[in-house]
């Protein structure tokens, strides 16, 4: 069985995984650092990344915070939220972490828009 076939079989059993790391002796690892550490013991030390290309892989976007989106995507997604309190909480998070001026403006504008509707 080729390494690609091994990875494909692995992804069929673990569709939630985005990638897996392979070593020259055919072992697969979920964590890159574990694959690299194992590869140090081998003659061929290369670690190969296999990406899960399956169409049935669960979307990782569901697990992402809306604040991890680009400002452009945030702009369109924030319009779907009608809860000013939720957006205020997101605004606090953005100000404490990423501090992206564009994201802060988008959140503040949406809060103003929602408060004007009331």
Backbone atoms as SQL, in Angstrom:
CREATE TABLE atoms (id INTEGER PRIMARY KEY, chain TEXT, resi INTEGER, resn TEXT, atom TEXT, x REAL, y REAL, z REAL);
INSERT INTO atoms VALUES
  (1, 'A', 1, 'UNK', 'N', 0.845, -1.172, 0.000),
  (2, 'A', 1, 'UNK', 'CA', 0.000, 0.000, 0.000),
  (3, 'A', 1, 'UNK', 'C', 0.899, 1.246, 0.000),
  (4, 'A', 2, 'UNK', 'N', 0.592, 2.177, -0.904),
  (5, 'A', 2, 'UNK', 'CA', 1.388, 3.403, -0.976),
  (6, 'A', 2, 'UNK', 'C', 1.057, 4.329, 0.199),
  (7, 'A', 3, 'UNK', 'N', 1.909, 5.316, 0.400),
  (8, 'A', 3, 'UNK', 'CA', 1.658, 6.278, 1.474),
  (9, 'A', 3, 'UNK', 'C', 0.363, 7.044, 1.221),
  (10, 'A', 4, 'UNK', 'N', 0.106, 7.382, -0.033),
  (11, 'A', 4, 'UNK', 'CA', -1.128, 8.084, -0.377),
  (12, 'A', 4, 'UNK', 'C', -2.346, 7.230, -0.056),
  (13, 'A', 5, 'UNK', 'N', -2.255, 5.933, -0.349),
  (14, 'A', 5, 'UNK', 'CA', -3.361, 5.027, -0.045),
  (15, 'A', 5, 'UNK', 'C', -3.562, 4.899, 1.465),
  (16, 'A', 6, 'UNK', 'N', -2.462, 4.850, 2.205),
  (17, 'A', 6, 'UNK', 'CA', -2.547, 4.798, 3.666),
  (18, 'A', 6, 'UNK', 'C', -3.262, 6.033, 4.193),
  (19, 'A', 7, 'UNK', 'N', -2.871, 7.190, 3.684),
  (20, 'A', 7, 'UNK', 'CA', -3.479, 8.442, 4.135),
  (21, 'A', 7, 'UNK', 'C', -4.966, 8.468, 3.782),
  (22, 'A', 8, 'UNK', 'N', -5.299, 8.016, 2.578),
  (23, 'A', 8, 'UNK', 'CA', -6.699, 7.995, 2.159),
  (24, 'A', 8, 'UNK', 'C', -7.514, 7.075, 3.068),
  (25, 'A', 9, 'UNK', 'N', -6.965, 5.930, 3.394),
  (26, 'A', 9, 'UNK', 'CA', -7.644, 4.993, 4.301),
  (27, 'A', 9, 'UNK', 'C', -7.801, 5.616, 5.688),
  (28, 'A', 10, 'UNK', 'N', -6.746, 6.291, 6.142),
  (29, 'A', 10, 'UNK', 'CA', -6.803, 6.959, 7.446),
  (30, 'A', 10, 'UNK', 'C', -7.942, 7.992, 7.460),
  (31, 'A', 11, 'UNK', 'N', -8.019, 8.814, 6.411),
  (32, 'A', 11, 'UNK', 'CA', -9.057, 9.839, 6.343),
  (33, 'A', 11, 'UNK', 'C', -10.457, 9.229, 6.260),
  (34, 'A', 12, 'UNK', 'N', -10.575, 8.042, 5.684),
  (35, 'A', 12, 'UNK', 'CA', -11.899, 7.408, 5.638),
  (36, 'A', 12, 'UNK', 'C', -12.361, 7.018, 7.042),
  (37, 'A', 13, 'UNK', 'N', -11.411, 6.726, 7.930),
  (38, 'A', 13, 'UNK', 'CA', -11.746, 6.383, 9.322),
  (39, 'A', 13, 'UNK', 'C', -11.821, 7.621, 10.215),
  (40, 'A', 14, 'UNK', 'N', -11.151, 8.704, 9.799),
  (41, 'A', 14, 'UNK', 'CA', -11.093, 9.938, 10.591),
  (42, 'A', 14, 'UNK', 'C', -11.383, 11.136, 9.681),
  (43, 'A', 15, 'UNK', 'N', -12.616, 11.264, 9.193),
  (44, 'A', 15, 'UNK', 'CA', -12.921, 12.332, 8.234),
  (45, 'A', 15, 'UNK', 'C', -12.802, 13.738, 8.805),
  (46, 'A', 16, 'UNK', 'N', -12.798, 13.854, 10.128),
  (47, 'A', 16, 'UNK', 'CA', -12.690, 15.176, 10.750),
  (48, 'A', 16, 'UNK', 'C', -11.280, 15.758, 10.670),
  (49, 'A', 17, 'UNK', 'N', -10.290, 14.903, 10.416),
  (50, 'A', 17, 'UNK', 'CA', -8.896, 15.370, 10.362),
  (51, 'A', 17, 'UNK', 'C', -8.646, 16.120, 9.056),
  (52, 'A', 18, 'UNK', 'N', -7.994, 17.252, 9.171),
  (53, 'A', 18, 'UNK', 'CA', -7.672, 18.065, 7.995),
  (54, 'A', 18, 'UNK', 'C', -6.425, 17.562, 7.295),
  (55, 'A', 19, 'UNK', 'N', -5.453, 17.105, 8.093),
  (56, 'A', 19, 'UNK', 'CA', -4.201, 16.612, 7.504),
  (57, 'A', 19, 'UNK', 'C', -3.586, 15.570, 8.421),
  (58, 'A', 20, 'UNK', 'N', -2.664, 14.828, 7.837),
  (59, 'A', 20, 'UNK', 'CA', -1.900, 13.827, 8.567),
  (60, 'A', 20, 'UNK', 'C', -0.477, 13.880, 8.028),
  (61, 'A', 21, 'UNK', 'N', 0.490, 13.493, 8.866),
  (62, 'A', 21, 'UNK', 'CA', 1.901, 13.613, 8.509),
  (63, 'A', 21, 'UNK', 'C', 2.509, 12.217, 8.420),
  (64, 'A', 22, 'UNK', 'N', 3.216, 11.953, 7.321),
  (65, 'A', 22, 'UNK', 'CA', 3.793, 10.638, 7.096),
  (66, 'A', 22, 'UNK', 'C', 5.305, 10.657, 7.084),
  (67, 'A', 23, 'UNK', 'N', 5.889, 9.553, 7.536),
  (68, 'A', 23, 'UNK', 'CA', 7.339, 9.406, 7.528),
  (69, 'A', 23, 'UNK', 'C', 7.731, 8.346, 6.499),
  (70, 'A', 24, 'UNK', 'N', 9.010, 8.291, 6.186),
  (71, 'A', 24, 'UNK', 'CA', 9.490, 7.405, 5.118),
  (72, 'A', 24, 'UNK', 'C', 9.260, 5.928, 5.403),
  (73, 'A', 25, 'UNK', 'N', 9.082, 5.558, 6.668),
  (74, 'A', 25, 'UNK', 'CA', 8.845, 4.143, 6.986),
  (75, 'A', 25, 'UNK', 'C', 7.360, 3.786, 6.982),
  (76, 'A', 26, 'UNK', 'N', 6.505, 4.743, 6.570),
  (77, 'A', 26, 'UNK', 'CA', 5.093, 4.444, 6.399),
  (78, 'A', 26, 'UNK', 'C', 4.207, 4.754, 7.588),
  (79, 'A', 27, 'UNK', 'N', 4.757, 5.289, 8.655),
  (80, 'A', 27, 'UNK', 'CA', 3.931, 5.643, 9.805),
  (81, 'A', 27, 'UNK', 'C', 3.230, 6.974, 9.549),
  (82, 'A', 28, 'UNK', 'N', 2.001, 7.100, 10.060),
  (83, 'A', 28, 'UNK', 'CA', 1.235, 8.336, 9.958),
  (84, 'A', 28, 'UNK', 'C', 1.061, 8.928, 11.355),
  (85, 'A', 29, 'UNK', 'N', 1.123, 10.255, 11.411),
  (86, 'A', 29, 'UNK', 'CA', 1.005, 10.962, 12.688),
  (87, 'A', 29, 'UNK', 'C', 0.015, 12.112, 12.534),
  (88, 'A', 30, 'UNK', 'N', -0.759, 12.358, 13.576),
  (89, 'A', 30, 'UNK', 'CA', -1.694, 13.473, 13.568),
  (90, 'A', 30, 'UNK', 'C', -0.987, 14.794, 13.857),
  (91, 'A', 31, 'UNK', 'N', 0.105, 14.738, 14.577),
  (92, 'A', 31, 'UNK', 'CA', 0.842, 15.948, 14.944),
  (93, 'A', 31, 'UNK', 'C', 2.183, 15.991, 14.209),
  (94, 'A', 32, 'UNK', 'N', 2.476, 17.123, 13.611),
  (95, 'A', 32, 'UNK', 'CA', 3.703, 17.281, 12.828),
  (96, 'A', 32, 'UNK', 'C', 4.952, 17.052, 13.679),
  (97, 'A', 33, 'UNK', 'N', 4.945, 17.581, 14.906),
  (98, 'A', 33, 'UNK', 'CA', 6.135, 17.448, 15.751),
  (99, 'A', 33, 'UNK', 'C', 6.419, 15.983, 16.097),
  (100, 'A', 34, 'UNK', 'N', 5.377, 15.171, 16.224),
  (101, 'A', 34, 'UNK', 'CA', 5.588, 13.750, 16.492),
  (102, 'A', 34, 'UNK', 'C', 6.186, 13.043, 15.278),
  (103, 'A', 35, 'UNK', 'N', 5.707, 13.421, 14.091),
  (104, 'A', 35, 'UNK', 'CA', 6.255, 12.838, 12.863),
  (105, 'A', 35, 'UNK', 'C', 7.717, 13.246, 12.698),
  (106, 'A', 36, 'UNK', 'N', 8.023, 14.508, 12.973),
  (107, 'A', 36, 'UNK', 'CA', 9.393, 15.002, 12.824),
  (108, 'A', 36, 'UNK', 'C', 10.330, 14.308, 13.808),
  (109, 'A', 37, 'UNK', 'N', 9.866, 14.121, 15.022),
  (110, 'A', 37, 'UNK', 'CA', 10.686, 13.454, 16.037),
  (111, 'A', 37, 'UNK', 'C', 10.976, 12.008, 15.625),
  (112, 'A', 38, 'UNK', 'N', 9.947, 11.327, 15.124),
  (113, 'A', 38, 'UNK', 'CA', 10.138, 9.948, 14.661),
  (114, 'A', 38, 'UNK', 'C', 11.071, 9.914, 13.445),
  (115, 'A', 39, 'UNK', 'N', 10.908, 10.878, 12.536),
  (116, 'A', 39, 'UNK', 'CA', 11.719, 10.911, 11.315),
  (117, 'A', 39, 'UNK', 'C', 13.204, 11.084, 11.619),
  (118, 'A', 40, 'UNK', 'N', 13.518, 11.717, 12.747),
  (119, 'A', 40, 'UNK', 'CA', 14.920, 11.899, 13.131),
  (120, 'A', 40, 'UNK', 'C', 15.633, 10.563, 13.316),
  (121, 'A', 41, 'UNK', 'N', 14.883, 9.518, 13.597),
  (122, 'A', 41, 'UNK', 'CA', 15.480, 8.198, 13.825),
  (123, 'A', 41, 'UNK', 'C', 15.645, 7.407, 12.534),
  (124, 'A', 42, 'UNK', 'N', 15.191, 7.952, 11.415),
  (125, 'A', 42, 'UNK', 'CA', 15.189, 7.230, 10.140),
  (126, 'A', 42, 'UNK', 'C', 16.294, 7.713, 9.210),
  (127, 'A', 43, 'UNK', 'N', 16.609, 6.878, 8.244),
  (128, 'A', 43, 'UNK', 'CA', 17.605, 7.262, 7.247),
  (129, 'A', 43, 'UNK', 'C', 17.096, 8.432, 6.402),
  (130, 'A', 44, 'UNK', 'N', 15.819, 8.340, 5.967),
  (131, 'A', 44, 'UNK', 'CA', 15.194, 9.413, 5.190),
  (132, 'A', 44, 'UNK', 'C', 14.311, 10.206, 6.149),
  (133, 'A', 45, 'UNK', 'N', 14.720, 11.406, 6.453),
  (134, 'A', 45, 'UNK', 'CA', 14.112, 12.186, 7.523),
  (135, 'A', 45, 'UNK', 'C', 12.955, 13.087, 7.082),
  (136, 'A', 46, 'UNK', 'N', 12.557, 12.980, 5.834),
  (137, 'A', 46, 'UNK', 'CA', 11.486, 13.832, 5.315),
  (138, 'A', 46, 'UNK', 'C', 10.136, 13.465, 5.936),
  (139, 'A', 47, 'UNK', 'N', 9.353, 14.506, 6.244),
  (140, 'A', 47, 'UNK', 'CA', 7.981, 14.335, 6.706),
  (141, 'A', 47, 'UNK', 'C', 7.070, 14.864, 5.600),
  (142, 'A', 48, 'UNK', 'N', 6.121, 14.036, 5.172),
  (143, 'A', 48, 'UNK', 'CA', 5.212, 14.390, 4.083),
  (144, 'A', 48, 'UNK', 'C', 3.849, 14.722, 4.677),
  (145, 'A', 49, 'UNK', 'N', 3.244, 15.803, 4.192),
  (146, 'A', 49, 'UNK', 'CA', 1.913, 16.205, 4.649),
  (147, 'A', 49, 'UNK', 'C', 0.879, 15.697, 3.657),
  (148, 'A', 50, 'UNK', 'N', -0.137, 15.011, 4.175),
  (149, 'A', 50, 'UNK', 'CA', -1.256, 14.554, 3.359),
  (150, 'A', 50, 'UNK', 'C', -2.481, 15.337, 3.797),
  (151, 'A', 51, 'UNK', 'N', -3.154, 15.990, 2.845),
  (152, 'A', 51, 'UNK', 'CA', -4.346, 16.769, 3.163),
  (153, 'A', 51, 'UNK', 'C', -5.591, 15.953, 2.832),
  (154, 'A', 52, 'UNK', 'N', -6.598, 16.098, 3.674),
  (155, 'A', 52, 'UNK', 'CA', -7.863, 15.398, 3.465),
  (156, 'A', 52, 'UNK', 'C', -8.655, 16.142, 2.401),
  (157, 'A', 53, 'UNK', 'N', -8.776, 15.538, 1.251),
  (158, 'A', 53, 'UNK', 'CA', -9.476, 16.158, 0.130),
  (159, 'A', 53, 'UNK', 'C', -10.896, 15.627, -0.006),
  (160, 'A', 54, 'UNK', 'N', -11.340, 14.806, 0.939),
  (161, 'A', 54, 'UNK', 'CA', -12.661, 14.182, 0.848),
  (162, 'A', 54, 'UNK', 'C', -13.762, 15.230, 0.865),
  (163, 'A', 55, 'UNK', 'N', -14.755, 15.031, 0.017),
  (164, 'A', 55, 'UNK', 'CA', -15.884, 15.956, -0.051),
  (165, 'A', 55, 'UNK', 'C', -16.768, 15.851, 1.187),
  (166, 'A', 56, 'UNK', 'N', -16.717, 14.720, 1.870),
  (167, 'A', 56, 'UNK', 'CA', -17.578, 14.527, 3.034),
  (168, 'A', 56, 'UNK', 'C', -16.916, 14.957, 4.340),
  (169, 'A', 57, 'UNK', 'N', -15.764, 15.607, 4.247),
  (170, 'A', 57, 'UNK', 'CA', -15.078, 16.067, 5.454),
  (171, 'A', 57, 'UNK', 'C', -15.891, 17.176, 6.099),
  (172, 'A', 58, 'UNK', 'N', -16.118, 17.093, 7.409),
  (173, 'A', 58, 'UNK', 'CA', -16.878, 18.155, 8.082),
  (174, 'A', 58, 'UNK', 'C', -16.168, 19.493, 7.930),
  (175, 'A', 59, 'UNK', 'N', -16.939, 20.523, 7.768),
  (176, 'A', 59, 'UNK', 'CA', -16.376, 21.859, 7.588),
  (177, 'A', 59, 'UNK', 'C', -15.767, 22.370, 8.874),
  (178, 'A', 60, 'UNK', 'N', -14.531, 22.777, 8.808),
  (179, 'A', 60, 'UNK', 'CA', -13.858, 23.326, 9.973),
  (180, 'A', 60, 'UNK', 'C', -14.377, 24.724, 10.293),
  (181, 'A', 61, 'UNK', 'N', -14.982, 25.374, 9.324),
  (182, 'A', 61, 'UNK', 'CA', -15.491, 26.728, 9.537),
  (183, 'A', 61, 'UNK', 'C', -16.477, 26.789, 10.692),
  (184, 'A', 62, 'UNK', 'N', -17.225, 25.693, 10.913),
  (185, 'A', 62, 'UNK', 'CA', -18.207, 25.683, 11.974),
  (186, 'A', 62, 'UNK', 'C', -17.552, 25.898, 13.332),
  (187, 'A', 63, 'UNK', 'N', -16.322, 25.436, 13.492),
  (188, 'A', 63, 'UNK', 'CA', -15.624, 25.551, 14.754),
  (189, 'A', 63, 'UNK', 'C', -14.933, 26.904, 14.924),
  (190, 'A', 64, 'UNK', 'N', -14.814, 27.637, 13.850),
  (191, 'A', 64, 'UNK', 'CA', -14.100, 28.894, 13.901),
  (192, 'A', 64, 'UNK', 'C', -15.002, 29.995, 14.439),
  (193, 'A', 65, 'UNK', 'N', -14.399, 30.875, 15.170),
  (194, 'A', 65, 'UNK', 'CA', -15.097, 32.075, 15.616),
  (195, 'A', 65, 'UNK', 'C', -15.277, 32.987, 14.412),
  (196, 'A', 66, 'UNK', 'N', -16.335, 33.730, 14.420),
  (197, 'A', 66, 'UNK', 'CA', -16.566, 34.689, 13.343),
  (198, 'A', 66, 'UNK', 'C', -15.426, 35.698, 13.270),
  (199, 'A', 67, 'UNK', 'N', -14.754, 35.920, 14.397),
  (200, 'A', 67, 'UNK', 'CA', -13.642, 36.876, 14.422),
  (201, 'A', 67, 'UNK', 'C', -12.389, 36.353, 13.734),
  (202, 'A', 68, 'UNK', 'N', -12.369, 35.089, 13.375),
  (203, 'A', 68, 'UNK', 'CA', -11.225, 34.546, 12.648),
  (204, 'A', 68, 'UNK', 'C', -11.368, 34.745, 11.146),
  (205, 'A', 69, 'UNK', 'N', -12.508, 35.265, 10.731),
  (206, 'A', 69, 'UNK', 'CA', -12.724, 35.533, 9.313),
  (207, 'A', 69, 'UNK', 'C', -11.965, 36.785, 8.894),
  (208, 'A', 70, 'UNK', 'N', -11.707, 36.880, 7.607),
  (209, 'A', 70, 'UNK', 'CA', -11.119, 38.115, 7.086),
  (210, 'A', 70, 'UNK', 'C', -12.136, 39.239, 7.284),
  (211, 'A', 71, 'UNK', 'N', -11.678, 40.473, 7.234),
  (212, 'A', 71, 'UNK', 'CA', -12.584, 41.606, 7.420),
  (213, 'A', 71, 'UNK', 'C', -13.674, 41.586, 6.347),
  (214, 'A', 72, 'UNK', 'N', -13.331, 41.227, 5.124),
  (215, 'A', 72, 'UNK', 'CA', -14.321, 41.163, 4.046),
  (216, 'A', 72, 'UNK', 'C', -15.408, 40.135, 4.354),
  (217, 'A', 73, 'UNK', 'N', -15.004, 38.953, 4.799),
  (218, 'A', 73, 'UNK', 'CA', -15.981, 37.924, 5.131),
  (219, 'A', 73, 'UNK', 'C', -16.748, 38.278, 6.398),
  (220, 'A', 74, 'UNK', 'N', -16.085, 38.899, 7.347),
  (221, 'A', 74, 'UNK', 'CA', -16.747, 39.345, 8.568),
  (222, 'A', 74, 'UNK', 'C', -17.857, 40.329, 8.225),
  (223, 'A', 75, 'UNK', 'N', -17.589, 41.224, 7.289),
  (224, 'A', 75, 'UNK', 'CA', -18.568, 42.230, 6.884),
  (225, 'A', 75, 'UNK', 'C', -19.860, 41.577, 6.407),
  (226, 'A', 76, 'UNK', 'N', -19.757, 40.530, 5.607),
  (227, 'A', 76, 'UNK', 'CA', -20.970, 39.876, 5.112),
  (228, 'A', 76, 'UNK', 'C', -21.623, 38.992, 6.181),
  (229, 'A', 77, 'UNK', 'N', -20.829, 38.320, 6.980),
  (230, 'A', 77, 'UNK', 'CA', -21.384, 37.418, 7.993),
  (231, 'A', 77, 'UNK', 'C', -22.038, 38.162, 9.156),
  (232, 'A', 78, 'UNK', 'N', -21.508, 39.315, 9.517),
  (233, 'A', 78, 'UNK', 'CA', -22.027, 40.051, 10.669),
  (234, 'A', 78, 'UNK', 'C', -23.431, 40.571, 10.395),
  (235, 'A', 79, 'UNK', 'N', -23.773, 40.753, 9.132),
  (236, 'A', 79, 'UNK', 'CA', -25.113, 41.220, 8.761),
  (237, 'A', 79, 'UNK', 'C', -26.181, 40.176, 9.071),
  (238, 'A', 80, 'UNK', 'N', -25.769, 38.939, 9.281),
  (239, 'A', 80, 'UNK', 'CA', -26.706, 37.862, 9.602),
  (240, 'A', 80, 'UNK', 'C', -27.053, 37.828, 11.089),
  (241, 'A', 81, 'UNK', 'N', -26.332, 38.616, 11.887),
  (242, 'A', 81, 'UNK', 'CA', -26.547, 38.626, 13.335),
  (243, 'A', 81, 'UNK', 'C', -27.365, 39.847, 13.713),
  (244, 'A', 82, 'UNK', 'N', -28.480, 39.614, 14.394),
  (245, 'A', 82, 'UNK', 'CA', -29.383, 40.691, 14.794),
  (246, 'A', 82, 'UNK', 'C', -29.332, 40.989, 16.287),
  (247, 'A', 83, 'UNK', 'N', -28.409, 40.414, 17.002),
  (248, 'A', 83, 'UNK', 'CA', -28.286, 40.585, 18.442),
  (249, 'A', 83, 'UNK', 'C', -27.146, 41.547, 18.750),
  (250, 'A', 84, 'UNK', 'N', -27.493, 42.777, 19.116),
  (251, 'A', 84, 'UNK', 'CA', -26.483, 43.803, 19.381),
  (252, 'A', 84, 'UNK', 'C', -25.572, 43.406, 20.539),
  (253, 'A', 85, 'UNK', 'N', -26.122, 42.745, 21.553),
  (254, 'A', 85, 'UNK', 'CA', -25.320, 42.329, 22.713),
  (255, 'A', 85, 'UNK', 'C', -24.241, 41.328, 22.294),
  (256, 'A', 86, 'UNK', 'N', -24.595, 40.415, 21.406),
  (257, 'A', 86, 'UNK', 'CA', -23.620, 39.446, 20.908),
  (258, 'A', 86, 'UNK', 'C', -22.510, 40.161, 20.147),
  (259, 'A', 87, 'UNK', 'N', -22.881, 41.096, 19.324),
  (260, 'A', 87, 'UNK', 'CA', -21.884, 41.830, 18.543),
  (261, 'A', 87, 'UNK', 'C', -21.003, 42.671, 19.465),
  (262, 'A', 88, 'UNK', 'N', -21.598, 43.225, 20.530),
  (263, 'A', 88, 'UNK', 'CA', -20.798, 43.973, 21.507),
  (264, 'A', 88, 'UNK', 'C', -19.754, 43.064, 22.163),
  (265, 'A', 89, 'UNK', 'N', -20.147, 41.822, 22.455),
  (266, 'A', 89, 'UNK', 'CA', -19.195, 40.859, 23.032),
  (267, 'A', 89, 'UNK', 'C', -18.081, 40.544, 22.033),
  (268, 'A', 90, 'UNK', 'N', -18.444, 40.407, 20.767),
  (269, 'A', 90, 'UNK', 'CA', -17.439, 40.166, 19.729),
  (270, 'A', 90, 'UNK', 'C', -16.502, 41.367, 19.604),
  (271, 'A', 91, 'UNK', 'N', -17.061, 42.560, 19.723),
  (272, 'A', 91, 'UNK', 'CA', -16.262, 43.782, 19.649),
  (273, 'A', 91, 'UNK', 'C', -15.221, 43.819, 20.779),
  (274, 'A', 92, 'UNK', 'N', -15.641, 43.465, 21.971),
  (275, 'A', 92, 'UNK', 'CA', -14.708, 43.417, 23.107),
  (276, 'A', 92, 'UNK', 'C', -13.588, 42.418, 22.832),
  (277, 'A', 93, 'UNK', 'N', -13.968, 41.236, 22.323),
  (278, 'A', 93, 'UNK', 'CA', -12.964, 40.211, 21.989),
  (279, 'A', 93, 'UNK', 'C', -11.976, 40.735, 20.960),
  (280, 'A', 94, 'UNK', 'N', -12.491, 41.371, 19.925),
  (281, 'A', 94, 'UNK', 'CA', -11.625, 41.881, 18.850),
  (282, 'A', 94, 'UNK', 'C', -10.669, 42.940, 19.391),
  (283, 'A', 95, 'UNK', 'N', -11.177, 43.809, 20.247),
  (284, 'A', 95, 'UNK', 'CA', -10.332, 44.867, 20.809),
  (285, 'A', 95, 'UNK', 'C', -9.254, 44.308, 21.724),
  (286, 'A', 96, 'UNK', 'N', -9.553, 43.198, 22.399),
  (287, 'A', 96, 'UNK', 'CA', -8.586, 42.599, 23.319),
  (288, 'A', 96, 'UNK', 'C', -7.556, 41.724, 22.627),
  (289, 'A', 97, 'UNK', 'N', -7.905, 41.186, 21.476),
  (290, 'A', 97, 'UNK', 'CA', -6.977, 40.255, 20.836),
  (291, 'A', 97, 'UNK', 'C', -6.387, 40.814, 19.550),
  (292, 'A', 98, 'UNK', 'N', -7.067, 40.660, 18.465),
  (293, 'A', 98, 'UNK', 'CA', -6.501, 40.996, 17.156),
  (294, 'A', 98, 'UNK', 'C', -6.344, 42.502, 16.923),
  (295, 'A', 99, 'UNK', 'N', -7.278, 43.277, 17.425),
  (296, 'A', 99, 'UNK', 'CA', -7.233, 44.738, 17.296),
  (297, 'A', 99, 'UNK', 'C', -7.176, 45.212, 15.839),
  (298, 'A', 100, 'UNK', 'N', -7.921, 44.511, 14.971),
  (299, 'A', 100, 'UNK', 'CA', -7.958, 44.917, 13.561),
  (300, 'A', 100, 'UNK', 'C', -8.907, 46.097, 13.409),
  (301, 'A', 101, 'UNK', 'N', -8.379, 47.201, 12.944),
  (302, 'A', 101, 'UNK', 'CA', -9.161, 48.431, 12.813),
  (303, 'A', 101, 'UNK', 'C', -10.404, 48.207, 11.939),
  (304, 'A', 102, 'UNK', 'N', -10.222, 47.525, 10.821),
  (305, 'A', 102, 'UNK', 'CA', -11.348, 47.275, 9.912),
  (306, 'A', 102, 'UNK', 'C', -12.433, 46.431, 10.558),
  (307, 'A', 103, 'UNK', 'N', -12.039, 45.413, 11.309),
  (308, 'A', 103, 'UNK', 'CA', -13.012, 44.545, 11.984),
  (309, 'A', 103, 'UNK', 'C', -13.746, 45.325, 13.065),
  (310, 'A', 104, 'UNK', 'N', -13.025, 46.141, 13.804),
  (311, 'A', 104, 'UNK', 'CA', -13.645, 46.946, 14.861),
  (312, 'A', 104, 'UNK', 'C', -14.678, 47.891, 14.258),
  (313, 'A', 105, 'UNK', 'N', -14.332, 48.514, 13.145),
  (314, 'A', 105, 'UNK', 'CA', -15.275, 49.426, 12.479),
  (315, 'A', 105, 'UNK', 'C', -16.519, 48.693, 12.007),
  (316, 'A', 106, 'UNK', 'N', -16.349, 47.495, 11.439),
  (317, 'A', 106, 'UNK', 'CA', -17.484, 46.708, 10.960),
  (318, 'A', 106, 'UNK', 'C', -18.416, 46.372, 12.126),
  (319, 'A', 107, 'UNK', 'N', -17.840, 45.945, 13.244),
  (320, 'A', 107, 'UNK', 'CA', -18.645, 45.582, 14.415),
  (321, 'A', 107, 'UNK', 'C', -19.356, 46.810, 14.995),
  (322, 'A', 108, 'UNK', 'N', -18.646, 47.916, 15.115),
  (323, 'A', 108, 'UNK', 'CA', -19.260, 49.141, 15.648),
  (324, 'A', 108, 'UNK', 'C', -20.387, 49.631, 14.744),
  (325, 'A', 109, 'UNK', 'N', -20.171, 49.572, 13.435),
  (326, 'A', 109, 'UNK', 'CA', -21.209, 50.003, 12.492),
  (327, 'A', 109, 'UNK', 'C', -22.460, 49.126, 12.601),
  (328, 'A', 110, 'UNK', 'N', -22.263, 47.816, 12.767),
  (329, 'A', 110, 'UNK', 'CA', -23.413, 46.908, 12.878),
  (330, 'A', 110, 'UNK', 'C', -24.180, 47.168, 14.176),
  (331, 'A', 111, 'UNK', 'N', -23.470, 47.458, 15.254),
  (332, 'A', 111, 'UNK', 'CA', -24.134, 47.762, 16.526),
  (333, 'A', 111, 'UNK', 'C', -24.967, 49.034, 16.371),
  (334, 'A', 112, 'UNK', 'N', -24.413, 50.063, 15.757),
  (335, 'A', 112, 'UNK', 'CA', -25.157, 51.315, 15.522),
  (336, 'A', 112, 'UNK', 'C', -26.397, 51.050, 14.676),
  (337, 'A', 113, 'UNK', 'N', -26.214, 50.245, 13.637),
  (338, 'A', 113, 'UNK', 'CA', -27.324, 49.924, 12.741),
  (339, 'A', 113, 'UNK', 'C', -28.443, 49.228, 13.509),
  (340, 'A', 114, 'UNK', 'N', -28.110, 48.272, 14.341),
  (341, 'A', 114, 'UNK', 'CA', -29.119, 47.547, 15.102),
  (342, 'A', 114, 'UNK', 'C', -29.789, 48.439, 16.148),
  (343, 'A', 115, 'UNK', 'N', -29.032, 49.322, 16.757),
  (344, 'A', 115, 'UNK', 'CA', -29.603, 50.215, 17.764),
  (345, 'A', 115, 'UNK', 'C', -30.540, 51.254, 17.128),
  (346, 'A', 116, 'UNK', 'N', -30.297, 51.616, 15.880),
  (347, 'A', 116, 'UNK', 'CA', -31.179, 52.555, 15.179),
  (348, 'A', 116, 'UNK', 'C', -32.516, 51.919, 14.818),
  (349, 'A', 117, 'UNK', 'N', -32.500, 50.609, 14.607),
  (350, 'A', 117, 'UNK', 'CA', -33.725, 49.872, 14.232),
  (351, 'A', 117, 'UNK', 'C', -34.696, 49.838, 15.410),
  (352, 'A', 118, 'UNK', 'N', -34.180, 49.774, 16.620),
  (353, 'A', 118, 'UNK', 'CA', -35.031, 49.657, 17.819),
  (354, 'A', 118, 'UNK', 'C', -35.847, 50.865, 18.078);
